[in-house]
């Protein structure tokens, strides 16, 4: 870099960061529910979740994603009744989002909904409804359910138990078992069906003309006629096109196969760079996966997941993490950060310079760390000119910098 380029770079306004949080029960650390502020008796109450999301909105965050699965929370490879020292239940993420939508105004709501045992018609209707009740702030984190225990809840299919060693080898080598390929192919078809159903009503399909007794223009409703290996869906939807046209679709990915799945149908991919390697290898793999599937149009946005234990008035982040780890050492697929808001700011700045489009923070203890994100990290970013000081008007797509005028694939000229 020349002196003139460096001088110009110093005078340019810093690019603001995109920042969301991933909420999971009492927090991402299994012992989080035992912390003094964690409200374990309220984990399944509307008030608890409303408080979390409104705290995130107070911090002006882009979105909250809400974790969910069809399995009991915990290590998928441990027997279901082995651990009683952690939260072993959860409530429905999409219904949580639906509950908090009317009492929030700006923050995006991205519940996790599995594709493996859920019909895409139901998913399309649920997320479209959330987009209406939130006035254009809905998203969907797509998840695959790969365990025999989850399949046994429904009794319609059998899945082989894939061991932890097999998964680790698959992620490292990029070669997944054939049944895993099938699950992600099915998920990709499910996303395609959902997106087509969202488009099956044109934006002007609702006439609501009492004089002519016409509520809809039937010519503006379309059969999607999807025929695939896993689904045969005629359509159209019974829910009008969502306010955003296409609500935001996201996926968590750890390796090439899942990067390809995300590149085929998602807007955002939540990735898990390590402290040692940094984000560059992940960004390169995501871009390569997008090229392999011939992704066109908007590039896939890459978000980095980080589990955070921030300093509070009572203890430092490392002290808090050490206390939580007293029973068992916490491990995560994502990088773990313990320290001050200023130190985390430096990490976010460093990683954002390596092609990361945004960050999804996982609060180690939901109540404590979410408050620290809103009240310590966000002001630290604002002081550096790296984060907004108020919400702009508009949808979640607008907030994330995604196109807002999404063409309807079935609309005629």
Secondary structure, 3 states (H helix, E strand, C coil): CCHHHHHHHHHCCCCCCCEEEEECCCCCCCCHHHCCCCCHHHCCCHHHHHHHHHHHHHCCCCEEEECCCCCCCCCCCCCCCCCCCCCCCCCCHHHHHHHHHCCCCCCEEEEEEECCCCCHHHHHHHHHHHHHHCCCCEEEEEECCCCHHHHHCCCCCCCCCCCHHHHHHHHHHCCCCHHHHHHHHHHHHHHHHHHHHHHCECCCCEEEECCCCEEECHHHECEEEEECCCCEEEECCCCCCCCCCCCEEEEECCCHHHHHHHHHHCCEEEECCECCCECHHHHHHHHHHHHHCCCCCCCCEEEEEEEEEECCCCCCHHHHHHHHCCCCCCCCCCEEEEECHHHHHHHHHHHHCCCCCEEEEEECCHHHHHHHHHHHHHHHHHHCCCCCCCCCCCCHHHHCCCCCCCCCCCCCC
